[in-house]
Amino acid sequence: MANVRIDKWLWAARFFKTRALAQKACDLGRIHSNGIQAKPARDVRVGDLLTVRNEGGEFLVEVLALSEMRGPAAVAQTLYRETETSKAARLKLAEEHKAMQEFAPLPEHRPSKRDRRRIIQFRGGR
């Protein structure tokens, strides 16, 4: 196998749960291949440098192997190698989020029945 569609590879490497989500990420410009915005049908080759933005953060990975089939997580991790700068940036961002949670005010008590009704109404329910 010389090349694979980028949406299939992202799905097989477990960056996205479904191939449709991988396609949507490509369409929204969240995937870059060698510095160029990637469309879902773009081919991935061994040695390509991909920038992937998903709910887990921003990953800068080098493609080590190709696969069209989704397998176990242990196998999926062998398809790529994340750069050290990418790992450091994601860890720093996670620490910042954790630090910000410490300053979030905690509620004094649980919401009453009246409060819950107002919350549900505010969110558009019932």
ChimeraX commands (.cxc) that place a marker at each C-alpha (Angstrom):
marker #1 position 0.00,0.00,0.00 radius 0.5
marker #1 position 1.64,3.24,-1.17 radius 0.5
marker #1 position -1.04,5.71,-0.09 radius 0.5
marker #1 position -4.37,5.94,1.75 radius 0.5
marker #1 position -7.11,8.56,1.88 radius 0.5
marker #1 position -6.50,10.92,4.79 radius 0.5
marker #1 position -10.00,10.48,6.24 radius 0.5
marker #1 position -9.56,6.69,6.34 radius 0.5
marker #1 position -6.12,7.00,7.93 radius 0.5
marker #1 position -7.34,9.43,10.62 radius 0.5
marker #1 position -10.17,7.04,11.45 radius 0.5
marker #1 position -7.82,4.02,11.51 radius 0.5
marker #1 position -5.33,5.92,13.71 radius 0.5
marker #1 position -8.20,6.68,16.13 radius 0.5
marker #1 position -8.10,10.45,15.96 radius 0.5
marker #1 position -11.83,10.38,15.20 radius 0.5
marker #1 position -14.58,7.91,16.17 radius 0.5
marker #1 position -16.10,7.75,12.70 radius 0.5
marker #1 position -14.89,8.34,9.19 radius 0.5
marker #1 position -17.65,10.91,8.73 radius 0.5
marker #1 position -16.20,12.97,11.60 radius 0.5
marker #1 position -12.77,12.76,9.98 radius 0.5
marker #1 position -14.24,13.99,6.68 radius 0.5
marker #1 position -16.00,16.86,8.44 radius 0.5
marker #1 position -12.76,17.87,10.18 radius 0.5
marker #1 position -11.01,17.96,6.80 radius 0.5
marker #1 position -13.80,20.07,5.31 radius 0.5
marker #1 position -13.64,22.51,8.24 radius 0.5
marker #1 position -9.88,22.99,7.75 radius 0.5
marker #1 position -8.78,21.26,10.95 radius 0.5
marker #1 position -6.40,18.88,9.16 radius 0.5
marker #1 position -3.19,20.00,7.45 radius 0.5
marker #1 position -0.81,17.76,5.54 radius 0.5
marker #1 position 2.73,19.09,5.16 radius 0.5
marker #1 position 1.45,22.60,5.83 radius 0.5
marker #1 position -1.37,22.42,3.27 radius 0.5
marker #1 position -5.04,22.20,4.20 radius 0.5
marker #1 position -6.17,18.65,3.44 radius 0.5
marker #1 position -9.37,17.56,1.77 radius 0.5
marker #1 position -10.84,14.16,2.74 radius 0.5
marker #1 position -9.65,12.46,-0.48 radius 0.5
marker #1 position -6.03,13.65,-0.13 radius 0.5
marker #1 position -3.53,10.79,-0.04 radius 0.5
marker #1 position -1.33,10.18,2.99 radius 0.5
marker #1 position 2.13,8.67,2.54 radius 0.5
marker #1 position 4.69,7.42,5.02 radius 0.5
marker #1 position 6.77,10.35,6.24 radius 0.5
marker #1 position 4.04,12.99,5.89 radius 0.5
marker #1 position 3.70,15.54,8.68 radius 0.5
marker #1 position 0.07,16.04,9.74 radius 0.5
marker #1 position -1.48,18.67,11.98 radius 0.5
marker #1 position -4.71,17.36,13.49 radius 0.5
marker #1 position -7.08,19.46,15.63 radius 0.5
marker #1 position -9.83,17.59,17.46 radius 0.5
marker #1 position -11.51,17.68,20.86 radius 0.5
marker #1 position -8.35,16.20,22.40 radius 0.5
marker #1 position -6.22,19.14,21.33 radius 0.5
marker #1 position -3.84,19.87,18.49 radius 0.5
marker #1 position -1.54,17.04,17.41 radius 0.5
marker #1 position 1.53,17.33,15.19 radius 0.5
marker #1 position 2.29,13.79,14.01 radius 0.5
marker #1 position 4.57,12.04,11.55 radius 0.5
marker #1 position 3.03,9.15,9.60 radius 0.5
marker #1 position 4.98,5.92,10.20 radius 0.5
marker #1 position 2.64,3.35,8.64 radius 0.5
marker #1 position -0.54,3.20,6.57 radius 0.5
marker #1 position -3.78,1.40,7.30 radius 0.5
marker #1 position -7.32,1.50,5.94 radius 0.5
marker #1 position -8.73,-0.69,8.71 radius 0.5
marker #1 position -9.46,0.41,12.26 radius 0.5
marker #1 position -7.92,-1.90,14.80 radius 0.5
marker #1 position -7.04,-1.93,18.47 radius 0.5
marker #1 position -5.64,1.22,20.07 radius 0.5
marker #1 position -2.23,-0.41,20.53 radius 0.5
marker #1 position -1.99,-1.00,16.77 radius 0.5
marker #1 position -3.32,2.48,15.96 radius 0.5
marker #1 position -0.54,4.10,18.02 radius 0.5
marker #1 position 2.08,2.43,15.84 radius 0.5
marker #1 position 0.77,4.26,12.76 radius 0.5
marker #1 position 2.19,7.62,13.85 radius 0.5
marker #1 position 4.68,9.38,16.12 radius 0.5
marker #1 position 3.74,12.62,17.85 radius 0.5
marker #1 position 6.45,15.28,17.97 radius 0.5
marker #1 position 7.89,16.36,21.32 radius 0.5
marker #1 position 6.77,19.97,20.84 radius 0.5
marker #1 position 3.20,18.79,20.26 radius 0.5
marker #1 position 3.25,16.67,23.42 radius 0.5
marker #1 position 4.64,19.55,25.48 radius 0.5
marker #1 position 2.06,22.01,24.13 radius 0.5
marker #1 position -0.85,19.66,24.89 radius 0.5
marker #1 position 0.43,18.98,28.42 radius 0.5
marker #1 position 0.83,22.72,29.06 radius 0.5
marker #1 position -2.71,23.39,27.83 radius 0.5
marker #1 position -4.10,20.62,30.05 radius 0.5
marker #1 position -2.29,22.07,33.08 radius 0.5
marker #1 position -3.71,25.53,32.32 radius 0.5
marker #1 position -7.26,24.13,32.12 radius 0.5
marker #1 position -6.76,22.30,35.39 radius 0.5
marker #1 position -5.44,25.45,37.06 radius 0.5
marker #1 position -8.41,27.50,35.84 radius 0.5
marker #1 position -10.84,25.03,37.43 radius 0.5
marker #1 position -9.40,25.84,40.85 radius 0.5
marker #1 position -10.59,29.44,40.52 radius 0.5
marker #1 position -14.12,28.54,39.39 radius 0.5
marker #1 position -16.64,29.32,42.11 radius 0.5
marker #1 position -18.36,26.32,43.64 radius 0.5
marker #1 position -22.10,26.48,44.30 radius 0.5
marker #1 position -23.06,26.95,47.93 radius 0.5
marker #1 position -25.78,24.30,47.83 radius 0.5
marker #1 position -27.73,22.07,45.50 radius 0.5
marker #1 position -30.42,23.73,43.37 radius 0.5
marker #1 position -33.91,23.63,44.80 radius 0.5
marker #1 position -36.86,22.27,42.85 radius 0.5
marker #1 position -37.74,25.80,41.79 radius 0.5
marker #1 position -34.14,26.44,40.69 radius 0.5
marker #1 position -34.07,23.22,38.65 radius 0.5
marker #1 position -37.28,24.22,36.86 radius 0.5
marker #1 position -35.74,27.59,35.98 radius 0.5
marker #1 position -32.58,25.90,34.73 radius 0.5
marker #1 position -34.56,23.51,32.54 radius 0.5
marker #1 position -36.68,26.38,31.22 radius 0.5
marker #1 position -33.56,28.47,30.48 radius 0.5
marker #1 position -31.97,25.61,28.54 radius 0.5
marker #1 position -35.06,25.36,26.34 radius 0.5
marker #1 position -36.60,22.22,27.78 radius 0.5
marker #1 position -40.30,21.68,28.37 radius 0.5
marker link #1:1,2 radius 0.2
marker link #1:2,3 radius 0.2
marker link #1:3,4 radius 0.2
marker link #1:4,5 radius 0.2
marker link #1:5,6 radius 0.2
marker link #1:6,7 radius 0.2
marker link #1:7,8 radius 0.2
marker link #1:8,9 radius 0.2
marker link #1:9,10 radius 0.2
marker link #1:10,11 radius 0.2
marker link #1:11,12 radius 0.2
marker link #1:12,13 radius 0.2
marker link #1:13,14 radius 0.2
marker link #1:14,15 radius 0.2
marker link #1:15,16 radius 0.2
marker link #1:16,17 radius 0.2
marker link #1:17,18 radius 0.2
marker link #1:18,19 radius 0.2
marker link #1:19,20 radius 0.2
marker link #1:20,21 radius 0.2
marker link #1:21,22 radius 0.2
marker link #1:22,23 radius 0.2
marker link #1:23,24 radius 0.2
marker link #1:24,25 radius 0.2
marker link #1:25,26 radius 0.2
marker link #1:26,27 radius 0.2
marker link #1:27,28 radius 0.2
marker link #1:28,29 radius 0.2
marker link #1:29,30 radius 0.2
marker link #1:30,31 radius 0.2
marker link #1:31,32 radius 0.2
marker link #1:32,33 radius 0.2
marker link #1:33,34 radius 0.2
marker link #1:34,35 radius 0.2
marker link #1:35,36 radius 0.2
marker link #1:36,37 radius 0.2
marker link #1:37,38 radius 0.2
marker link #1:38,39 radius 0.2
marker link #1:39,40 radius 0.2
marker link #1:40,41 radius 0.2
marker link #1:41,42 radius 0.2
marker link #1:42,43 radius 0.2
marker link #1:43,44 radius 0.2
marker link #1:44,45 radius 0.2
marker link #1:45,46 radius 0.2
marker link #1:46,47 radius 0.2
marker link #1:47,48 radius 0.2
marker link #1:48,49 radius 0.2
marker link #1:49,50 radius 0.2
marker link #1:50,51 radius 0.2
marker link #1:51,52 radius 0.2
marker link #1:52,53 radius 0.2
marker link #1:53,54 radius 0.2
marker link #1:54,55 radius 0.2
marker link #1:55,56 radius 0.2
marker link #1:56,57 radius 0.2
marker link #1:57,58 radius 0.2
marker link #1:58,59 radius 0.2
marker link #1:59,60 radius 0.2
marker link #1:60,61 radius 0.2
marker link #1:61,62 radius 0.2
marker link #1:62,63 radius 0.2
marker link #1:63,64 radius 0.2
marker link #1:64,65 radius 0.2
marker link #1:65,66 radius 0.2
marker link #1:66,67 radius 0.2
marker link #1:67,68 radius 0.2
marker link #1:68,69 radius 0.2
marker link #1:69,70 radius 0.2
marker link #1:70,71 radius 0.2
marker link #1:71,72 radius 0.2
marker link #1:72,73 radius 0.2
marker link #1:73,74 radius 0.2
marker link #1:74,75 radius 0.2
marker link #1:75,76 radius 0.2
marker link #1:76,77 radius 0.2
marker link #1:77,78 radius 0.2
marker link #1:78,79 radius 0.2
marker link #1:79,80 radius 0.2
marker link #1:80,81 radius 0.2
marker link #1:81,82 radius 0.2
marker link #1:82,83 radius 0.2
marker link #1:83,84 radius 0.2
marker link #1:84,85 radius 0.2
marker link #1:85,86 radius 0.2
marker link #1:86,87 radius 0.2
marker link #1:87,88 radius 0.2
marker link #1:88,89 radius 0.2
marker link #1:89,90 radius 0.2
marker link #1:90,91 radius 0.2
marker link #1:91,92 radius 0.2
marker link #1:92,93 radius 0.2
marker link #1:93,94 radius 0.2
marker link #1:94,95 radius 0.2
marker link #1:95,96 radius 0.2
marker link #1:96,97 radius 0.2
marker link #1:97,98 radius 0.2
marker link #1:98,99 radius 0.2
marker link #1:99,100 radius 0.2
marker link #1:100,101 radius 0.2
marker link #1:101,102 radius 0.2
marker link #1:102,103 radius 0.2
marker link #1:103,104 radius 0.2
marker link #1:104,105 radius 0.2
marker link #1:105,106 radius 0.2
marker link #1:106,107 radius 0.2
marker link #1:107,108 radius 0.2
marker link #1:108,109 radius 0.2
marker link #1:109,110 radius 0.2
marker link #1:110,111 radius 0.2
marker link #1:111,112 radius 0.2
marker link #1:112,113 radius 0.2
marker link #1:113,114 radius 0.2
marker link #1:114,115 radius 0.2
marker link #1:115,116 radius 0.2
marker link #1:116,117 radius 0.2
marker link #1:117,118 radius 0.2
marker link #1:118,119 radius 0.2
marker link #1:119,120 radius 0.2
marker link #1:120,121 radius 0.2
marker link #1:121,122 radius 0.2
marker link #1:122,123 radius 0.2
marker link #1:123,124 radius 0.2
marker link #1:124,125 radius 0.2
marker link #1:125,126 radius 0.2
view
